[in-house]
Amino acid sequence: MINGIFTVVLMILFFAIIAWAWSDKRKEEFDHMSNLPLEDEIELTNNKGDTNGND
C-alpha cells in the first residue's frame, strides 16, 4: 500500500516538473540560457583578435 502511494506521489512530482519546464513563463529564460555557450564562444573569438596587438 505504501509503495503504491509513493509511486503516485513520484508520478505527480514528475508531471509537475514537466509542466513547469514546458510552461510559457519559463520559455524566455530557457532561450537565454540555451544561447549562453554561443555567446561565450563569440566573446572568445572576438578577444583573440584583441590580444594580438593588431588593433
mmJSON file of the N, C-alpha and C atoms, coordinates in Angstrom:
{"data_MODEL":{"atom_site":{
"group_PDB":["ATOM","ATOM","ATOM","ATOM","ATOM","ATOM","ATOM","ATOM","ATOM","ATOM","ATOM","ATOM","ATOM","ATOM","ATOM","ATOM","ATOM","ATOM","ATOM","ATOM","ATOM","ATOM","ATOM","ATOM","ATOM","ATOM","ATOM","ATOM","ATOM","ATOM","ATOM","ATOM","ATOM","ATOM","ATOM","ATOM","ATOM","ATOM","ATOM","ATOM","ATOM","ATOM","ATOM","ATOM","ATOM","ATOM","ATOM","ATOM","ATOM","ATOM","ATOM","ATOM","ATOM","ATOM","ATOM","ATOM","ATOM","ATOM","ATOM","ATOM","ATOM","ATOM","ATOM","ATOM","ATOM","ATOM","ATOM","ATOM","ATOM","ATOM","ATOM","ATOM","ATOM","ATOM","ATOM","ATOM","ATOM","ATOM","ATOM","ATOM","ATOM","ATOM","ATOM","ATOM","ATOM","ATOM","ATOM","ATOM","ATOM","ATOM","ATOM","ATOM","ATOM","ATOM","ATOM","ATOM","ATOM","ATOM","ATOM","ATOM","ATOM","ATOM","ATOM","ATOM","ATOM","ATOM","ATOM","ATOM","ATOM","ATOM","ATOM","ATOM","ATOM","ATOM","ATOM","ATOM","ATOM","ATOM","ATOM","ATOM","ATOM","ATOM","ATOM","ATOM","ATOM","ATOM","ATOM","ATOM","ATOM","ATOM","ATOM","ATOM","ATOM","ATOM","ATOM","ATOM","ATOM","ATOM","ATOM","ATOM","ATOM","ATOM","ATOM","ATOM","ATOM","ATOM","ATOM","ATOM","ATOM","ATOM","ATOM","ATOM","ATOM","ATOM","ATOM","ATOM","ATOM","ATOM","ATOM","ATOM","ATOM","ATOM","ATOM","ATOM","ATOM"],
"id":[1,2,3,4,5,6,7,8,9,10,11,12,13,14,15,16,17,18,19,20,21,22,23,24,25,26,27,28,29,30,31,32,33,34,35,36,37,38,39,40,41,42,43,44,45,46,47,48,49,50,51,52,53,54,55,56,57,58,59,60,61,62,63,64,65,66,67,68,69,70,71,72,73,74,75,76,77,78,79,80,81,82,83,84,85,86,87,88,89,90,91,92,93,94,95,96,97,98,99,100,101,102,103,104,105,106,107,108,109,110,111,112,113,114,115,116,117,118,119,120,121,122,123,124,125,126,127,128,129,130,131,132,133,134,135,136,137,138,139,140,141,142,143,144,145,146,147,148,149,150,151,152,153,154,155,156,157,158,159,160,161,162,163,164,165],
"type_symbol":["N","C","C","N","C","C","N","C","C","N","C","C","N","C","C","N","C","C","N","C","C","N","C","C","N","C","C","N","C","C","N","C","C","N","C","C","N","C","C","N","C","C","N","C","C","N","C","C","N","C","C","N","C","C","N","C","C","N","C","C","N","C","C","N","C","C","N","C","C","N","C","C","N","C","C","N","C","C","N","C","C","N","C","C","N","C","C","N","C","C","N","C","C","N","C","C","N","C","C","N","C","C","N","C","C","N","C","C","N","C","C","N","C","C","N","C","C","N","C","C","N","C","C","N","C","C","N","C","C","N","C","C","N","C","C","N","C","C","N","C","C","N","C","C","N","C","C","N","C","C","N","C","C","N","C","C","N","C","C","N","C","C","N","C","C"],
"label_atom_id":["N","CA","C","N","CA","C","N","CA","C","N","CA","C","N","CA","C","N","CA","C","N","CA","C","N","CA","C","N","CA","C","N","CA","C","N","CA","C","N","CA","C","N","CA","C","N","CA","C","N","CA","C","N","CA","C","N","CA","C","N","CA","C","N","CA","C","N","CA","C","N","CA","C","N","CA","C","N","CA","C","N","CA","C","N","CA","C","N","CA","C","N","CA","C","N","CA","C","N","CA","C","N","CA","C","N","CA","C","N","CA","C","N","CA","C","N","CA","C","N","CA","C","N","CA","C","N","CA","C","N","CA","C","N","CA","C","N","CA","C","N","CA","C","N","CA","C","N","CA","C","N","CA","C","N","CA","C","N","CA","C","N","CA","C","N","CA","C","N","CA","C","N","CA","C","N","CA","C","N","CA","C","N","CA","C","N","CA","C","N","CA","C"],
"label_alt_id":[null,null,null,null,null,null,null,null,null,null,null,null,null,null,null,null,null,null,null,null,null,null,null,null,null,null,null,null,null,null,null,null,null,null,null,null,null,null,null,null,null,null,null,null,null,null,null,null,null,null,null,null,null,null,null,null,null,null,null,null,null,null,null,null,null,null,null,null,null,null,null,null,null,null,null,null,null,null,null,null,null,null,null,null,null,null,null,null,null,null,null,null,null,null,null,null,null,null,null,null,null,null,null,null,null,null,null,null,null,null,null,null,null,null,null,null,null,null,null,null,null,null,null,null,null,null,null,null,null,null,null,null,null,null,null,null,null,null,null,null,null,null,null,null,null,null,null,null,null,null,null,null,null,null,null,null,null,null,null,null,null,null,null,null,null],
"label_comp_id":["MET","MET","MET","ILE","ILE","ILE","ASN","ASN","ASN","GLY","GLY","GLY","ILE","ILE","ILE","PHE","PHE","PHE","THR","THR","THR","VAL","VAL","VAL","VAL","VAL","VAL","LEU","LEU","LEU","MET","MET","MET","ILE","ILE","ILE","LEU","LEU","LEU","PHE","PHE","PHE","PHE","PHE","PHE","ALA","ALA","ALA","ILE","ILE","ILE","ILE","ILE","ILE","ALA","ALA","ALA","TRP","TRP","TRP","ALA","ALA","ALA","TRP","TRP","TRP","SER","SER","SER","ASP","ASP","ASP","LYS","LYS","LYS","ARG","ARG","ARG","LYS","LYS","LYS","GLU","GLU","GLU","GLU","GLU","GLU","PHE","PHE","PHE","ASP","ASP","ASP","HIS","HIS","HIS","MET","MET","MET","SER","SER","SER","ASN","ASN","ASN","LEU","LEU","LEU","PRO","PRO","PRO","LEU","LEU","LEU","GLU","GLU","GLU","ASP","ASP","ASP","GLU","GLU","GLU","ILE","ILE","ILE","GLU","GLU","GLU","LEU","LEU","LEU","THR","THR","THR","ASN","ASN","ASN","ASN","ASN","ASN","LYS","LYS","LYS","GLY","GLY","GLY","ASP","ASP","ASP","THR","THR","THR","ASN","ASN","ASN","GLY","GLY","GLY","ASN","ASN","ASN","ASP","ASP","ASP"],
"label_asym_id":["A","A","A","A","A","A","A","A","A","A","A","A","A","A","A","A","A","A","A","A","A","A","A","A","A","A","A","A","A","A","A","A","A","A","A","A","A","A","A","A","A","A","A","A","A","A","A","A","A","A","A","A","A","A","A","A","A","A","A","A","A","A","A","A","A","A","A","A","A","A","A","A","A","A","A","A","A","A","A","A","A","A","A","A","A","A","A","A","A","A","A","A","A","A","A","A","A","A","A","A","A","A","A","A","A","A","A","A","A","A","A","A","A","A","A","A","A","A","A","A","A","A","A","A","A","A","A","A","A","A","A","A","A","A","A","A","A","A","A","A","A","A","A","A","A","A","A","A","A","A","A","A","A","A","A","A","A","A","A","A","A","A","A","A","A"],
"label_entity_id":["1","1","1","1","1","1","1","1","1","1","1","1","1","1","1","1","1","1","1","1","1","1","1","1","1","1","1","1","1","1","1","1","1","1","1","1","1","1","1","1","1","1","1","1","1","1","1","1","1","1","1","1","1","1","1","1","1","1","1","1","1","1","1","1","1","1","1","1","1","1","1","1","1","1","1","1","1","1","1","1","1","1","1","1","1","1","1","1","1","1","1","1","1","1","1","1","1","1","1","1","1","1","1","1","1","1","1","1","1","1","1","1","1","1","1","1","1","1","1","1","1","1","1","1","1","1","1","1","1","1","1","1","1","1","1","1","1","1","1","1","1","1","1","1","1","1","1","1","1","1","1","1","1","1","1","1","1","1","1","1","1","1","1","1","1"],
"label_seq_id":[1,1,1,2,2,2,3,3,3,4,4,4,5,5,5,6,6,6,7,7,7,8,8,8,9,9,9,10,10,10,11,11,11,12,12,12,13,13,13,14,14,14,15,15,15,16,16,16,17,17,17,18,18,18,19,19,19,20,20,20,21,21,21,22,22,22,23,23,23,24,24,24,25,25,25,26,26,26,27,27,27,28,28,28,29,29,29,30,30,30,31,31,31,32,32,32,33,33,33,34,34,34,35,35,35,36,36,36,37,37,37,38,38,38,39,39,39,40,40,40,41,41,41,42,42,42,43,43,43,44,44,44,45,45,45,46,46,46,47,47,47,48,48,48,49,49,49,50,50,50,51,51,51,52,52,52,53,53,53,54,54,54,55,55,55],
"pdbx_PDB_ins_code":[null,null,null,null,null,null,null,null,null,null,null,null,null,null,null,null,null,null,null,null,null,null,null,null,null,null,null,null,null,null,null,null,null,null,null,null,null,null,null,null,null,null,null,null,null,null,null,null,null,null,null,null,null,null,null,null,null,null,null,null,null,null,null,null,null,null,null,null,null,null,null,null,null,null,null,null,null,null,null,null,null,null,null,null,null,null,null,null,null,null,null,null,null,null,null,null,null,null,null,null,null,null,null,null,null,null,null,null,null,null,null,null,null,null,null,null,null,null,null,null,null,null,null,null,null,null,null,null,null,null,null,null,null,null,null,null,null,null,null,null,null,null,null,null,null,null,null,null,null,null,null,null,null,null,null,null,null,null,null,null,null,null,null,null,null],
"Cartn_x":[0.827,0.0,0.87,1.913,2.816,3.559,3.941,4.639,3.765,2.493,1.57,1.419,1.31,1.186,2.465,3.602,4.889,5.029,4.612,4.672,3.79,2.592,1.674,2.248,2.821,3.419,4.574,5.421,6.533,6.05,4.993,4.435,3.881,3.195,2.662,3.804,4.86,6.026,6.683,6.812,7.402,6.605,5.292,4.465,4.432,4.568,4.636,5.918,7.029,8.292,8.218,7.606,7.433,6.591,5.502,4.635,5.384,6.201,6.975,7.99,8.673,9.716,9.144,7.958,7.363,6.402,6.311,5.382,5.899,4.991,5.359,6.127,5.934,6.644,8.149,8.56,9.968,10.668,9.92,10.49,11.588,11.359,12.344,13.65,13.528,14.729,15.489,14.772,15.427,16.072,15.426,16.022,17.325,17.327,18.536,19.643,19.299,20.295,20.826,19.989,20.453,21.446,21.422,22.348,23.639,23.734,24.925,26.215,26.266,27.524,27.934,26.983,27.296,27.81,27.24,27.699,29.124,29.452,30.813,31.784,31.387,32.259,32.504,31.483,31.633,32.573,32.44,33.326,34.762,34.997,36.35,36.978,36.22,36.782,37.037,36.215,36.452,37.671,37.891,39.024,40.339,40.331,41.562,42.2,41.418,41.955,42.46,41.861,42.278,43.608,43.923,45.119,46.371,46.226,47.394,48.092,47.427,48.016,47.824,46.978,46.722,45.438,45.331,44.085,43.993],
"Cartn_y":[-1.2,0.0,1.261,1.244,2.398,2.573,1.46,1.537,2.184,1.871,2.461,3.954,4.379,5.815,6.538,5.946,6.549,6.681,5.677,5.71,6.818,6.963,8.012,9.393,9.576,10.869,11.201,10.228,10.466,10.763,10.106,10.387,11.807,12.223,13.591,14.593,14.331,15.206,15.273,14.144,14.092,14.948,14.776,15.544,17.027,17.356,18.761,19.404,18.682,19.208,19.377,18.429,18.538,19.772,19.974,21.134,22.434,22.464,23.66,23.96,22.933,23.138,23.59,23.134,23.477,24.659,25.324,26.448,27.651,28.478,29.647,30.676,30.701,31.649,31.395,30.171,29.793,29.886,30.051,29.99,31.033,32.261,33.315,33.02,32.564,32.254,31.067,30.029,28.868,29.219,30.078,30.515,31.267,32.118,32.857,31.904,30.956,30.012,29.12,28.794,27.93,28.654,29.982,30.748,31.128,30.865,31.248,30.628,29.347,28.805,29.486,29.853,30.521,31.93,32.63,33.979,33.937,32.958,32.824,32.561,31.738,31.417,32.648,33.445,34.668,35.635,35.767,36.652,36.166,34.86,34.325,34.582,34.408,34.638,36.127,36.995,38.432,38.85,38.226,38.582,38.084,37.038,36.525,37.597,38.293,39.352,40.541,40.81,41.947,41.703,40.47,40.186,40.129,40.116,40.056,41.4,42.447,43.772,44.351,43.763,44.237,45.059,46.044,46.827,47.702],
"Cartn_z":[0.0,0.0,0.0,0.833,0.9,-0.429,-1.051,-2.332,-3.4,-3.414,-4.386,-4.176,-2.936,-2.621,-3.023,-2.704,-3.052,-4.567,-5.307,-6.764,-7.325,-6.805,-7.266,-6.961,-5.793,-5.424,-6.366,-6.674,-7.591,-9.005,-9.445,-10.77,-10.838,-9.796,-9.752,-9.767,-8.998,-8.975,-10.357,-11.016,-12.353,-13.333,-13.351,-14.283,-13.923,-12.651,-12.239,-12.763,-12.709,-13.225,-14.743,-15.43,-16.889,-17.223,-16.505,-16.755,-16.478,-15.424,-15.09,-16.196,-16.666,-17.667,-19.003,-19.359,-20.642,-20.572,-19.414,-19.299,-20.085,-20.545,-21.34,-20.516,-19.213,-18.36,-18.367,-18.564,-18.496,-19.849,-20.94,-22.286,-22.49,-22.095,-22.315,-21.561,-20.334,-19.552,-20.141,-20.553,-21.145,-22.486,-23.277,-24.538,-24.278,-23.278,-22.928,-22.472,-21.609,-21.113,-22.235,-23.212,-24.309,-25.208,-25.219,-26.052,-25.329,-24.035,-23.278,-23.827,-24.158,-24.707,-26.012,-26.824,-28.08,-27.836,-26.857,-26.53,-25.999,-25.172,-24.658,-25.797,-26.745,-27.873,-28.735,-28.931,-29.724,-29.012,-27.697,-26.949,-27.013,-26.957,-27.025,-28.384,-29.453,-30.78,-31.004,-30.435,-30.554,-29.745,-28.607,-27.764,-28.338,-29.152,-29.744,-30.633,-31.378,-32.24,-31.44,-30.282,-29.465,-28.77,-28.421,-27.652,-28.521,-29.843,-30.731,-30.876,-30.449,-30.597,-31.988,-32.786,-34.146,-34.197,-33.335,-33.283,-34.475],
"occupancy":[1.0,1.0,1.0,1.0,1.0,1.0,1.0,1.0,1.0,1.0,1.0,1.0,1.0,1.0,1.0,1.0,1.0,1.0,1.0,1.0,1.0,1.0,1.0,1.0,1.0,1.0,1.0,1.0,1.0,1.0,1.0,1.0,1.0,1.0,1.0,1.0,1.0,1.0,1.0,1.0,1.0,1.0,1.0,1.0,1.0,1.0,1.0,1.0,1.0,1.0,1.0,1.0,1.0,1.0,1.0,1.0,1.0,1.0,1.0,1.0,1.0,1.0,1.0,1.0,1.0,1.0,1.0,1.0,1.0,1.0,1.0,1.0,1.0,1.0,1.0,1.0,1.0,1.0,1.0,1.0,1.0,1.0,1.0,1.0,1.0,1.0,1.0,1.0,1.0,1.0,1.0,1.0,1.0,1.0,1.0,1.0,1.0,1.0,1.0,1.0,1.0,1.0,1.0,1.0,1.0,1.0,1.0,1.0,1.0,1.0,1.0,1.0,1.0,1.0,1.0,1.0,1.0,1.0,1.0,1.0,1.0,1.0,1.0,1.0,1.0,1.0,1.0,1.0,1.0,1.0,1.0,1.0,1.0,1.0,1.0,1.0,1.0,1.0,1.0,1.0,1.0,1.0,1.0,1.0,1.0,1.0,1.0,1.0,1.0,1.0,1.0,1.0,1.0,1.0,1.0,1.0,1.0,1.0,1.0,1.0,1.0,1.0,1.0,1.0,1.0],
"B_iso_or_equiv":[0.0,0.0,0.0,0.0,0.0,0.0,0.0,0.0,0.0,0.0,0.0,0.0,0.0,0.0,0.0,0.0,0.0,0.0,0.0,0.0,0.0,0.0,0.0,0.0,0.0,0.0,0.0,0.0,0.0,0.0,0.0,0.0,0.0,0.0,0.0,0.0,0.0,0.0,0.0,0.0,0.0,0.0,0.0,0.0,0.0,0.0,0.0,0.0,0.0,0.0,0.0,0.0,0.0,0.0,0.0,0.0,0.0,0.0,0.0,0.0,0.0,0.0,0.0,0.0,0.0,0.0,0.0,0.0,0.0,0.0,0.0,0.0,0.0,0.0,0.0,0.0,0.0,0.0,0.0,0.0,0.0,0.0,0.0,0.0,0.0,0.0,0.0,0.0,0.0,0.0,0.0,0.0,0.0,0.0,0.0,0.0,0.0,0.0,0.0,0.0,0.0,0.0,0.0,0.0,0.0,0.0,0.0,0.0,0.0,0.0,0.0,0.0,0.0,0.0,0.0,0.0,0.0,0.0,0.0,0.0,0.0,0.0,0.0,0.0,0.0,0.0,0.0,0.0,0.0,0.0,0.0,0.0,0.0,0.0,0.0,0.0,0.0,0.0,0.0,0.0,0.0,0.0,0.0,0.0,0.0,0.0,0.0,0.0,0.0,0.0,0.0,0.0,0.0,0.0,0.0,0.0,0.0,0.0,0.0,0.0,0.0,0.0,0.0,0.0,0.0],
"pdbx_formal_charge":[null,null,null,null,null,null,null,null,null,null,null,null,null,null,null,null,null,null,null,null,null,null,null,null,null,null,null,null,null,null,null,null,null,null,null,null,null,null,null,null,null,null,null,null,null,null,null,null,null,null,null,null,null,null,null,null,null,null,null,null,null,null,null,null,null,null,null,null,null,null,null,null,null,null,null,null,null,null,null,null,null,null,null,null,null,null,null,null,null,null,null,null,null,null,null,null,null,null,null,null,null,null,null,null,null,null,null,null,null,null,null,null,null,null,null,null,null,null,null,null,null,null,null,null,null,null,null,null,null,null,null,null,null,null,null,null,null,null,null,null,null,null,null,null,null,null,null,null,null,null,null,null,null,null,null,null,null,null,null,null,null,null,null,null,null],
"auth_seq_id":[1,1,1,2,2,2,3,3,3,4,4,4,5,5,5,6,6,6,7,7,7,8,8,8,9,9,9,10,10,10,11,11,11,12,12,12,13,13,13,14,14,14,15,15,15,16,16,16,17,17,17,18,18,18,19,19,19,20,20,20,21,21,21,22,22,22,23,23,23,24,24,24,25,25,25,26,26,26,27,27,27,28,28,28,29,29,29,30,30,30,31,31,31,32,32,32,33,33,33,34,34,34,35,35,35,36,36,36,37,37,37,38,38,38,39,39,39,40,40,40,41,41,41,42,42,42,43,43,43,44,44,44,45,45,45,46,46,46,47,47,47,48,48,48,49,49,49,50,50,50,51,51,51,52,52,52,53,53,53,54,54,54,55,55,55],
"auth_comp_id":["MET","MET","MET","ILE","ILE","ILE","ASN","ASN","ASN","GLY","GLY","GLY","ILE","ILE","ILE","PHE","PHE","PHE","THR","THR","THR","VAL","VAL","VAL","VAL","VAL","VAL","LEU","LEU","LEU","MET","MET","MET","ILE","ILE","ILE","LEU","LEU","LEU","PHE","PHE","PHE","PHE","PHE","PHE","ALA","ALA","ALA","ILE","ILE","ILE","ILE","ILE","ILE","ALA","ALA","ALA","TRP","TRP","TRP","ALA","ALA","ALA","TRP","TRP","TRP","SER","SER","SER","ASP","ASP","ASP","LYS","LYS","LYS","ARG","ARG","ARG","LYS","LYS","LYS","GLU","GLU","GLU","GLU","GLU","GLU","PHE","PHE","PHE","ASP","ASP","ASP","HIS","HIS","HIS","MET","MET","MET","SER","SER","SER","ASN","ASN","ASN","LEU","LEU","LEU","PRO","PRO","PRO","LEU","LEU","LEU","GLU","GLU","GLU","ASP","ASP","ASP","GLU","GLU","GLU","ILE","ILE","ILE","GLU","GLU","GLU","LEU","LEU","LEU","THR","THR","THR","ASN","ASN","ASN","ASN","ASN","ASN","LYS","LYS","LYS","GLY","GLY","GLY","ASP","ASP","ASP","THR","THR","THR","ASN","ASN","ASN","GLY","GLY","GLY","ASN","ASN","ASN","ASP","ASP","ASP"],
"auth_asym_id":["A","A","A","A","A","A","A","A","A","A","A","A","A","A","A","A","A","A","A","A","A","A","A","A","A","A","A","A","A","A","A","A","A","A","A","A","A","A","A","A","A","A","A","A","A","A","A","A","A","A","A","A","A","A","A","A","A","A","A","A","A","A","A","A","A","A","A","A","A","A","A","A","A","A","A","A","A","A","A","A","A","A","A","A","A","A","A","A","A","A","A","A","A","A","A","A","A","A","A","A","A","A","A","A","A","A","A","A","A","A","A","A","A","A","A","A","A","A","A","A","A","A","A","A","A","A","A","A","A","A","A","A","A","A","A","A","A","A","A","A","A","A","A","A","A","A","A","A","A","A","A","A","A","A","A","A","A","A","A","A","A","A","A","A","A"],
"auth_atom_id":["N","CA","C","N","CA","C","N","CA","C","N","CA","C","N","CA","C","N","CA","C","N","CA","C","N","CA","C","N","CA","C","N","CA","C","N","CA","C","N","CA","C","N","CA","C","N","CA","C","N","CA","C","N","CA","C","N","CA","C","N","CA","C","N","CA","C","N","CA","C","N","CA","C","N","CA","C","N","CA","C","N","CA","C","N","CA","C","N","CA","C","N","CA","C","N","CA","C","N","CA","C","N","CA","C","N","CA","C","N","CA","C","N","CA","C","N","CA","C","N","CA","C","N","CA","C","N","CA","C","N","CA","C","N","CA","C","N","CA","C","N","CA","C","N","CA","C","N","CA","C","N","CA","C","N","CA","C","N","CA","C","N","CA","C","N","CA","C","N","CA","C","N","CA","C","N","CA","C","N","CA","C","N","CA","C","N","CA","C","N","CA","C"],
"pdbx_PDB_model_num":[1,1,1,1,1,1,1,1,1,1,1,1,1,1,1,1,1,1,1,1,1,1,1,1,1,1,1,1,1,1,1,1,1,1,1,1,1,1,1,1,1,1,1,1,1,1,1,1,1,1,1,1,1,1,1,1,1,1,1,1,1,1,1,1,1,1,1,1,1,1,1,1,1,1,1,1,1,1,1,1,1,1,1,1,1,1,1,1,1,1,1,1,1,1,1,1,1,1,1,1,1,1,1,1,1,1,1,1,1,1,1,1,1,1,1,1,1,1,1,1,1,1,1,1,1,1,1,1,1,1,1,1,1,1,1,1,1,1,1,1,1,1,1,1,1,1,1,1,1,1,1,1,1,1,1,1,1,1,1,1,1,1,1,1,1]
}}}
